[in-house]
C-alpha cells in the first residue's frame, strides 16, 4: 500500500467532522487548533459554542481513522497512522 500524506488542513477537517458527528452539529461550528509539545506530544484545541476542549493524540488518530474511511474509502483499522511535525508544513499525518 502506498503512503498517503495528510496535510495540516485536512487533519483539521477530519477533527471538525469527527467532533461534529459526535455532538450532532455542523463541521463549520467547530474550530480546531493543532498543538505540539515536547512533553505532551500532539493534541488539538477544539472549540464548540465557546467551550474549549483539548483532545489527545489518540483522539486525533481516531478522527483521522474516521476520515480515512469517509474520504479515502479504506479500512481505517488496517492502516497505520503516524503524526509528524514538519518545519514549514506544520503537523502532518502519514497513512500506510
N, C-alpha and C positions, 0 to 999 in steps of 0.2 A: 504494500500500500504506500502511496506517495505521502509525503509530509505536507500538511496544509498549514500555512501561516495565517493566523487571525490577528489583524491589527487592533490597536487600542480602541478605535471607534466601534469596531464590530464586537469587541468584548463588552463595551458599554451597552451596545444594543442588546446583547444576549442577557445582560443583567437586568436591563429595563423590561424586556419581555418576560423574563422569569419572575421578577418581582410583581409585575402587573398581573400575571396569571395567578399568582398566589393570593393577591389581595383583591382581585376582581375589579381592577381599574384598567385604564388605557396605558400603554407604554409611555405615551407622551407626558403622563403625570408623574413620571419617575425621573429623578435627577441622580446621576452617578458620577462620583469622582474616584478614580483608581488610585491606590496608595501602595507604597513600598517602604518598608522599614527594615534596617539591617537586623534587628532583633525579632520583630514580629512577622516579617515576611510580607506577603501580598495580602491586601484586603481592599475593600471598597466602602466608601461612604455613600449610603443610599438615602435620599430624601424623598419623602412622600407626604404631601399635605402639611408641610412644615415640620414634620417629625423626621429626625435623623437616626439612622441605624448603621452600625459598622458590621459588614459581613466578612466572614473569614475566607481564606483561600479555598477551603473545602466547599463553601457555598458558591464561590466564583466558578469552581470546576463543575459543580452541579449545574449551574446556569449555562456553562459552555456545553456540557453534555446535552442539555435540552436543546440548545441552539444547533448543535451538530445534527441532531435528529430532525429538527424542523427545517433547517436551511440546506443541509448537505445530504439529507436522506441516508445517513449512515447509522449503523447500530452504535448508539452512544456509549455502550459498555464494552465494545470490542476495540476501542481506540484508547491510546494513551494521550493524556493532556498535560502539557508542561508549560508553565508560565515563565517568562523571561523578561528581564529589564534591559532595554536597549537604549543607548545614549541618543539620540535624535528621534527615535520612534516611540519611546515610552514603553509601556508594558504590552507585550505581545504573547500570543499563545501558539504553541506548536502541537498539532494534532497528528498522531502517527498510528 
